[in-house]
Every structure is written in structure tokens, then in C-alpha cells.
Amino acid sequence: MAEGSRFGYILDLLKPEKVAIKGIERELICPACKELFTHPLILPCQHNVCHKCVKEILFAYEDSFADGGSESSNQSSPRIRISSPSTDRIDRISRSGSGIYSGRKRNSLTPRSSLFPCPGCQRDIDLGERGINGLFRNFTLETIVERYRQAARAAIAIMCNFCKPPPQESTKSCMDCNASYCNECFKIHHPWGTVKAQHEYGGPTTNFRPKILMCPEHEMERVNMYCEICRRPVCHLCKLGGCHANHRVTTMSTAYKTLKEKLSKDIDYLISKESQCNSERAKEEASQSFEKLYHVLEEKKSAALRAIEASKNLRLEKLQTQAEEYQGLLENNGLVGYAQEVLKETDPSCFVQTAKQLHVRIQKATESLKSFRPAAETTFEDFVVDVAKQEEILGDLSFYSNEIPEINEEQSKIYNQALISWECPGKADSADTYILEYQKLNGEEESVMQKEIKVCSKSKIISDLDDDSSYAFRVRGCKGSICSPWSREVVLRTPPAPVFSFLFDDKCGYNSEHLLLNPERTSVESMAGFPLLLGSERMQVGCYTTLDYIIGDTGIAKGKHFWAFRVEAYSYLVKVGVVSSNKIQKLFHNTHDVTSPRYEQDSGHDSGSEDAFFDSSQPFTLVTLGMKKFFIPTTPAAPKDPASRILPLPACLGICLDCDHGTLGFYDAGCMRCLYECEVDCSGIMYPAFALMGGGAVHLEEAITAKYGEYNDDI
């Protein structure tokens, strides 16, 4: 029982609920007798054969050898249904010196042949010196066969072996006594306080097996090791001085865990593949699910119709009663008929005398009719069925069992192209392919076009997008022929103009003492350096410390262009914009620098004339950034309140230059929202311009390419 409990997990997987009995049956049939195994032995080739079949096959071989291949010797036992061995195989056995003794009788206890023709793999297997006695008995297979027999004959009970006729149905089986008992007989033969009370027992069974697996070569030793070379259990004597002395062995517990894990994984894989390929089961489950929905809808429909019908009958009853009351009021009193007769009176005095009182009664009747209210509502607005929510839920109904992919808004971006990235909340490989859908939106956020792309990765670069347009993106995963519901839509906007690519110019006016460029010339950082410290002793009352300027290496002569960049959050003062080629020389020859030999110290006069002169001489069209703020320049159209001209600095800032219309716009590149727009003189060639003072850094936005998408997938 201890050995059987080790394989409890595997045996549970082989229950009829998980694997059909028909599928197990062919694994439990002996390849020799074609019947269920009886005391199966494990051959060195790992096939199983009944103990009785092994003996009969060996006896048949010995008889064939002794009789010289006569016809009578080729007949095997009636229980064996395999073909007789061929003459050449018998010759191989005789030449091998295997110890086959000619003339051995069939009633001999144990055949001596060491070569055995396996009926499973049709090969000659060497049984070794001990022959059959060296083979292990497969107790696990016996247990499975017994379970199969019990399932096949569920209605057949196992009777008690000790009851007087008629025997009772057994309730327990003792593994030490190899017998089955009813409750009364078990108490009699296993009294409390005796040695037999300690016997191991279980449910009723006819399969009695030893509690401990013993070594076939050392019959008194229990197997406690596993030979990895021969792949069989061995005892410690086999390892010390037996045939497994030089073999690599491991403990039985380690071998048990390793083999159990491997077998469990393989079985789980086969069961999962079986469930995936079972289309009939999938159809049946889908039909049952829809039948449940139909049943719920039918119940709701019947309940609603019954309620409406009951309300209609109740209202009709009330209205009919009310109509009868008012009809009786008009007809039974004869008021209308009497009034009609009074109208026929031609004598004025008589008519006035009678009509005065009659008119009062008619007025009361009229007022009563005017204040008439139906006794029941004539509409059925209370019974309106609102199915909008249910329609939305049914629209999202899916056969997809895995997680729905979601677009990652942080990694998705639009610049020169669109990079759309998504991820699955659950398993990493929950879908084989993905379908990305995108559509252009008009001013009312309505779609005007729609495209779908099949993608095998979790990101896609899209290049066929129009400038200054909004697009809605969504994605869904597909596994085989089943697709998940669509993800939540994400709306992104393209830049207002084509993207303009350039690098920082490291020649024209570049101050290498104050500015530091990276090797790719896509980032610039401001650093104070020693010249500023050397010039600080000349700073007494007031002075001008100029900005360090740097421009792009490519100019713009016409058209509309857009570029984006990021300003580090720690930057103190940064100016960004454009400069004309006509004013570049004037810009880079500014004399108001504390480190310049032409520097003249401020006189200390606070008139502010120097500031006015310096501001008016600026050759740039710039805006100021710094301390995580965006400062709108002071213009007649700008807000008067200074606080209204200070905006939070976007993570990525964009500039749009329209040379044809002479405008310059500053945008939040994340959502493409315009922050500030002004006019600019585009008479010359325009260059992107940047200025830094103090600590700060500017990084040009990297263009989206196919390599960028691959890198994003790796992340």
C-alpha cells in the first residue's frame, strides 16, 4: 500500500472522469494473451507481460527447440494467441548458450531460458542469469487493472470469505490476511487488542499485493535505490557488491519525485491537447451556454407579458365601472332629455322661469364632466423594457477565455509615424496573433475611415496617417479561430505638420566651454565652467550674463514643419524658438558677457535703459521655459494677469513653423494642443534655436523607425 500511495496523484488522473475507460483498456491488455493483466512482470525493455504468459512463452520455445521445429511443438498454450516463434529465432536462442535444456517437460516449475521474445516490441530480451526470478512485479499496473475491473463490474459485489452460506457482501479487505470480510466477520477475526487488530485494511478488493517491494536478487532486502543506468529499483546489496556496483544510483524518494513530475507534466499536456482538439465538446458547451441565455430571456419575456396582461385587465375593469357610473348619471336622471324638452318652450316668461333652475343643474353636470379623470392610466409607460445595458453586455460576449489586450498609452506615441504598443494583463503568450484597428475621426469624433492590420508581435508602426488628424486605435487577440473582444479605444492626434529632422550644430556659435553635446548631437546640456568663476570678481553692482545659444544644423526656407523635444525638469532657464539667418551673426556677437574682454560694468543707474536696449535687440522669436513652467510672452493679446501666463511645462514640447503664413506655434507634443502662437518674420532661412543658462538640458525627440519598434518590443 505504501508503494501504491506514491502514485496516487497519477492514478487520480486516470479516473474515468478525466480519461475514458475505453482509452485505458488497451493499455491494460497483455500483448501475449490479449486479456487483462494478471500479476504482470516488467521486462527489461519496459513492456509488461503476465507472469503466466512469460512461463508459457518460454516453455513453447523450449518445446520448439526440443522437437526440432515439428508442427506439434509450434502450438502454444490455448490461452496464448501469438504466432509460434520462427526457426531462425530459435536457432539464435540455442546458439547463445542461454541454458535451454532440451526435453524439459511442460510441467516444470521454472523455465531456464535467458532470452525472451517480447511480444510487445518483437525483440529478444536478455533476462539475465536469474531469468524470470529477476523480474519485478508491476504492482502499480495491478492496482490500475483492479480499478478497471471494479469500474467494469460496478454492480458485482465482493462477498465475505468467512460468512456461512449465504455469504454477506464484504465491506473491508485485509492486506495481511489476503481476505475480504463483512463487518461482523472482521470484528471476529480481528478482535480489539490483538496483533491482527494492527493489520492494514482497505476497501473490498480481490487484488492483494505485498506491502513492501522486495529485491528479486536479494529476496530478504527491500529496494531503496534506483539505478539510473538500468532504470530499475535496486537494494543496497546490489549497489555494494552486485551487478549495479559501478552504476549511478539515486535514492528512491528522489527518483519518485523526478519521475512523478515528468509523468504528471506529460499527462497534463496530453489532457490539455485533448480538450483543445475536442470540437464536439466545445460545441456542446457553447450550445448549453446559449440555451441558458435563451431560457432566461424566455422567462423574462413571459413574466413581462403576464404583468402587462394583468395590468390591462385591471385597468379595463376600473374604466368600465367608471363609464357605467357616468352613463347612469346622464341617462337615469333624464337631465339631457328634460333640457331638450324645455328648449321647445316658445313662451319667453315660462321658458325663463323653468330654464333658470335647469341651467344651474346643467352647469354642475358640465363641471363634473370637466373634472373627470380616468380611474386608471391609459398608457403602459411603466412597462418599457430597457435593454441597452444588456445589449452592450451581449455585444461583448466572447468565446475567448484569455485576458483582453490593452493598449499601453505610455509607450504608444505619434511623431513622424505612429507606434502603437499593447500588453496582455494575464499570460505573456495568451494569443497567437493580434488585430490592430485604427480609424480617422472627423471634427465630431466620428469615424470616417477604418483599417485593420494583422500583427504577430505586441507593437506596430503605422506610417499612412494624415497630419493634424485624430485617430482611434483598438486591438484584440486571436488564438486559432477565436478572437477576444476589442480593447478600449485610445485616441491619438498626429502633429500639425510633417516632422522636421535636424541635429544640433556644433560649429556655428557653439560655446564648448558652457555647453556639452552628446556624440549623436541630439542632446545638449548647460554647464557653468571656470570662465564664469573667473569673471565673477568683475561682477560688483549689476551686469548682464548672456545665454548660451545653439541652433539646428538644417534650415527651413518654405513650407510648414514640426519638431519636438524634451526639457529636463531641473532646467533653470531655457529659451526655445527660431532664428533667421539674417540675424545669426548679430546673435553670436553679443557684447554683454561677463567673460568677454569688451564687457563694461553697469554704472549702477537703475533706469532700466540697458534692459530695454537688450530686449529690443533680440534677434530671436523665443519663449521662456524653466522651473517646470511654460511662460507665455507679454503681448497685447496675452492675459494681463501674470499668473494666467504661466502654464505647467509639458513632458514633451513641440514647435510648428509655417513659413508660408509667417506663424510660429508651441504645442504640447503629448496631445498636440497649441499652447501659444505668434507671428514671425520668415524673410530669411529659419533655424531651430535654443538658449540655456545655468543648469539645464534639452533632448531632441527621436524619430520612430522600425528599429525603434523592435526595441520597444524587447522592453
ABEGO torsion letter per residue (X at the ends): XAAAAAAAAAAAAABAAABBAAAAAAAABBAAAGBBBBGBBBBAAGBBBBAAAAAAAAAAAAAAAAAGGBAAAABBBAABABBBBBAAAAAAAAAAGAGBBBGBBAABABBABABBBBAAAGBBBBAEAAEAAABBBBAAAAAAAAAAAAAABAABBBBBAABBOBBBBBABBBAAAGBBBBAAAAAAABBBGBAAAABBBBBBBABBBBABBBBAABAABBBABBBAAAGBBBBAAAAAABAAAABBBBBAAAAAAAAAAAAAAAAAAAAAAAAAABAAAAAAAAAAAAAAAAAAAAAAAAAAAAAAAAAAAAAAAAAAAAAAAAAAAAAAAGAAAAAAAAAABABAAAAAAAAAAAAAAAAAAAAAAAABBBABBABAAAABBBAAAAAAAAAABBABABBBBBBBAAABBBBABBBBBBBBABBABABABBBBBBBBBBAAGBBABBBBBBBABABBBBABBBBGBBBBBBBBBBBEABBBBBBBBBBBBBBABBBBBBBBBAABGBBAAABBBBAAGABBBBBAEAAAAAAAAABAABBBBBBBBBBBABBBABEBBBBBBBBBAABABBBBEBBBAAAAAAAAABABBAABAABBBBAGBAAGAAAAAAAAABABBBBBBEGGBBBBBBBAABBABAAAABBBBBABBBBBBBAAAGBBBBBBAAAGBBABBBBBBAABBBBBBBBBBEBEBBBBBBBBBAAAAAAAAAX
